[in-house]
């Protein structure tokens, strides 16, 4: 009997990789480089390096897990393999909230750029984008990814342009000058960690990817390293060209970079590029968030109606819920607050996933060689520890949200795991040993 809730496999390596680059780049540089500059000053390049190191370790964990359990809602699937359904539900629950709040955060970044060229308030622009992204995500995955690829090429072109504008000014400033010392660099690292989110969202495309065990790990590596290299180059160029003060004081920070070299028309051009980039990220987050909800509902961990697939072969109910909750968070209207809430929830979920890999691999092999200890214990252990170390720098409000959502997830997960219909991914997982 055909499963009416099954998604279709349409995506190859480059479609998935470009989707990853698109969701990472738009979320980070265009929306958050201004607040990051306010904390770290000229040293914000170091914040991007630190955040890349933390995120990169966790990306390795995802790349290993996707070969073991190629299913949507990866945090739920992976943490369940390690710790059982209650903790698995909590990790998935945290990431769903993070995905939805991420939509709101990046939509507010879009609104900040839009208000510079139209009379629309920031929140109004954010809500319009959320509505558009939800409609397109419902219409079809192929159409969403096709537009996302176009947007990705535009945003990468804009960032390369910014790097080139700044290159003649490299070396003209003190790249270690920070207004708040090294603590400010760490705080900015916790903030721009949000900029690297997207590698994890690729796990929510696994059921629509061709040869996922091969495609997803390769796409993860491509998307992450391309994005990290661009981030650091842009941070250096932007600070060199206009100084961190100008970036920190603007709602459209990267649009401040080019006018000094090319005049006011460049400001408008970069604003349009930034609008495409942030719209791209919102669209891809909408797609990924709805797939995460669908994956947990399909495993009977969330209400069954959220697993529904409509005539367009997309998860219509999960998409509608993602859009509605994102719109509610967008009403907060403060990009930095919304981003910090997102980061705290994600860091806690990432920590659980990393420690889950250690426990799961310990069950699969009894080999105690130094190679196995390094790959199966030390690397994921360092990833989990670094996530927990960065967590306090998201601020008291962010940590409070993460703890509150985690506690709620444990409660709801305890109820969900008692359901006679609940599916335990650890039972159906591949028995394949670690790579």
N, C-alpha and C positions, 0 to 999 in steps of 0.2 A: 504493500500500500504506500502510495506517494505521501511524503511528509509535506503538508501544506505550509509548515513553518520553516522549511529549508531555504537557505539563501543560494544564489547562483554564483558559480566560480567564473569570474570574468577578468580578473586582474593579473597581469604579468609582473615581472621584476621591476621594470622601469616605471610602470604606473604606480606600484606600491612605493618605490623609492622616492619618486617625485612627490607623491602624496605626503610622505614623511618630511621631506625638505620643506614643502609648503606649509604644513601645520606647525613645524618648529620655527621657521624664520619669521612668519607673520606675527606669531605670538610674542616673540622676544624683542627683537631690535626695534621695530616700529612703535610698539606700545610702551616698553618699559625702560628704554635707555635713558629717558629723562629722569625718572625717579632713581635709577641706579646711579646716575651721575651725581645726584644730590647727596647720596650717601658716601660714595667712594671717590668722587672727584675724578682727577686724571687717572687714578688707579683702578677705574672700573674694568679695564682690560683684564686685570688680575681676578676680578670677581667672576668674569666669564670663564676664565681658566679653571678656577676652583669649582664652579658649578659644573663645568664640563667633566672634571675628574669624578665628581660624585655621581653625576648622571651616567657617565660612561661605564662605571663599574656595574651599575644597575642594568644598563643596556646589555651587558654580557650575560647577566642572569636571565633576562628575557629571551635572549638568543638561544640559550640552552634549554629553557623551559618549552619554547615553542616547538622544539623537536620532539619533546616528550608528550605534550598535550596541545595539539593544534586546534584549539577551540576559542570562540569569542569570549569576551569578558575575562581576559587573561588573569587579572589579579585574583578573581574568585576561583578560577580553575587552578592556578598555581598554588595559592595558599591552602586550598583544600587538600591538594596532594601532600603537602607537608604537615598540616596541622589539623585536618578534618574540617567538616562542613561549617561549624560555628565560626572559627577563625577565618575560614575561606569566605564565608558570607560577609564578615566584617571588612576584610580587605577589598572585596568587590564593591561593597556598599560605600566605603570611603572613596573609591576611585570614581564611582558613578557621580557622587556629589562633586568631586573635584572636576570631572569632565563638564558637568552642567554649569558649575560656577566659572570654569574657564571660558565657556561660551560668553558669559556675561562680562568677564574681565576684558576679553579681547574686543567684544562689541563696544565697550566703553572706549577702548583705544581708537576704534573706528570713528566713534562719535566725536572724539577729541580732534581728529583730523578734519572731519566733515564740518564741524562748527567754524573752522577757519576759513571756509570758502562758501558757506551757506548760513542763513539765519537760524537753522535748526539747532536746538539745545543738544548737548551731548547725549543725554538719556534718550531723547526722541530718536536721534540717529541710531543709537544702539538697538532700540526696540524695532525699528524698521529693518535693520540688518538681520536680526534674529528671525523675524517673520519671513523674510526672503529666503534665508538659509534653510529654514524648516520646510518651506514649500518646495524648494529644489531637492532637498534630501528625500522628501516624500515622493517626488516625481520619478527619481530613478538614480541608481548608483552610477551607471555609465555616464549619464549627463552631469552628475555632480563631479565625478573625477575628471571628466573632460574639461569642464570650466576651471577646476582646481589646477590642472596642469598649465592652462593658459595663465592663470593668476600667478602660479609659481614662477614661471619664466619671467613675468613682468617684475615680480618682487626681487628675484635674484639679479636681474638687470639693474634695478634701482640701487641695490646694495653695492654691486660692483662699481656703479657710477660714483657712489659716495666714497668708496675706498679710493678711487682714482682722484677725486677732488682733494682728498686729504693727504695723499702721498707726498705732494710737494712740501707739506708742512710738517712731515714726520721729523722728529728730533728737535722741534722748536719749543717744546714744553717739558716740564718735569713729570714723567709718567708715574712717579711715586708720590706725587703731591695729593694728599687726601684731606678733606675738611674735618673728618672725624676719626682720623687715624686708621689703624688696621681693623678696629672694630667696625668702622664704617664699610670697609671692604668686605668683611664677613657678612654684615647685614645686607649689603648689595648682592652678595653671592646667594643668600637665601631668597632674595627677591628675583634675581635673574635665573634662578633654577627653573622658574616657570618658563623661561625662554627655551629650555631644552625639552619641554614636554612635547610629545609628538612621536618620539621613538616608541613609547609605550602604547600610543594609540594605534600603531600599526598592528598590534595584537588583535584589535577589534576588526581587522579586515581579513583575518586568517581563513574564515569560512567562505570568503569570496575571492580568495587568491588561488591561482593555479600552483600546484605542487608546493603547498605552504611550508612543509618542513625544510625545503630548499630555498624557497623564495624569501620568506620572512627574515631569517637570520642575515642573509646577504643584504636585503633592503634596509634592515636596521643599521648595519655598519655603514652603508653608503650615505644614508640620510643623516646619521649622527655626525660623521666626520666632515662632510661637506658643510653642514650647518655650523659646527664649532669653529672651523677655520674662518668662515665668513664673519661670524660674530666678533672674534678677536680683532680681525682686520678693520671692521667697521668701528669698533669701540676706539681703537687707536686713531683712526682717521677723523672721526667726529670730534674727539677731544682736541686733536691737533688743529683742526680747521677753525673751530669756533670757541673752544674752551668749555669746561664742564658747567660753568655758571649759566651759559646760554641754553644748554641742553636741559638743565634742571628746571629752568624757569618757563619752559614752553609746553603747551598741550600737544604740539606737533614737532617733537624735538629734531627728528632727522630732516625735516623740511627747512630747518635753520641752517643746514650745512652748506648748501650750494649757492645761495644768493650772493655771498661775498665774492664768489668767483664768476658766476654766470648771470647775476641779476635776478629780478623778481620773477621772471618767467620760470626759472629753475625751481623756485619755491612752489609754484603751482604744480609743476611737473612732478616733483617729489611728493607733494601732497596726494596727487592722484595715484601714484605708485603705492604709497602707504595705504590708501583706501583699498586698493586691490589686494594688498598683502594681508591686511587685517580681515577683510571680507573672506579671503581664502581660508584663513585659519578658523574663523567662525564656522564656515561651511564644513570643513573637514572635522572639526570638533563635534559638530552636530551629527555628522554621519557616525563618528566613532562612539560618541556617547549613547546614541540610540542603539547601536549594535551591542554595547556593553549591557544595557538594560535587557535587550532581547536575549542575549546569551544566558543571563541569570534566570530570566523568566522561562526560557526553553528548558533549563535544568530544574525547573520547579522551585527555584529559590525565591522567585518573585511571582506575583499573581499571573496566572496563565494568559490573561487577556493582553498582557504586555509583550507576549511572544507572537502576537498576530502579524501575519504577512498579508498585505493588501494586494489588490489587482496589479499594482505597479511593481510587485516583487520587492517591496521595501517594508521595514517594520514601522507601520504607520502609527500605532499607538505609542510605541517607545519614542518615536520622533516628536509626537505631539506633547508628551510629558516633558521631554528634554527642553523643548522650546518654552513651555509654560513656566517651568522652574527657573530657567535662565533669565527670562524676562523679569521675574520677581527679584532676582539678585541684581539685575541691571539697574533697578530702581534705587539701589543704594547710592549709585552715582559716583563712587570713589574708586578709581582704578586700582590704586595701590592697596587699599583695604581688601578689595575683592581678590586681588592676586595673592595676597598673603594668606587669606583663608584657604584658597586653592592649594598653595604650596604646602601648608601645614598638613592638610589631609593627604596629599600625595606622598610627602616624605614618610608619613606614618605607614601608609599602605606599601610603599616601596620597601621599607624596613622589614615588614612582615614577609613580603615575597622573597627577599634575599635570604632571610633565615629559613624560610620554607624550603628553598633549594638545598641548603645544607642538610636538613633533616631528610628530605626525600632521597637525595643521592646516597645518604648513609644506609638507607634501606636497600638500595639497588646493588651496592657493591661492598665487599668486605676488604677490598684492597687498601693497604695502608702505605703505599709508596709516597715519597715526597711529592711526586707529580700530582697524585690524586689529592693529597692534603692541600696543596697549593690551589688546585683548580676547583676542588669541591668544598673546601672549608675557608681557606684564607681569602680568596677573592670575593665570594659572596658575603663572607663575614665582614670584610672591610667595607663593602658596599652598604650593608645594613647599618654598621656602626657610623659611617659617614652621614647617612641619612638622619640618624638620630642626633648626631652632633650638630647638624645644620638646623634641626627643627626649632630650637629655642630662638634662633635669629629671625624667625617669621613673626615674632612679636607675641605678646600675651593674648591678644584677641585671636590670632591665628591658632595658637596652641590650644586655647580654650575650645575653639570650634572643632579642632581635630579630636580632642579628648571627648567632647560631647557627642560628636558623630560616631566615634569609635564605640562609646558606651551604648549608644542607641543601636548600633549595628550588632553588638554582642547580644543585646536583648532580643531584637527582631530575629537574629540568626538562630538563637536558642529556640524560639518558637517555630521558625521555618524548618529547622533540622528535625523536629519531631513529626513533621508532616509525613504521612505514609507514602506520599507521591514524590517526595524530595529525591533528587538524583545526587548520588555521591560521586563526583568525578574521579576520586581515588580508586573506585571500583572499576571504572571503565577505561582508565588510562592505559596508555601503551605500556607494556612491560619492558620496552627497550631500555637497555642500560645507558648510562651517561656516555656522551661522545668523548 
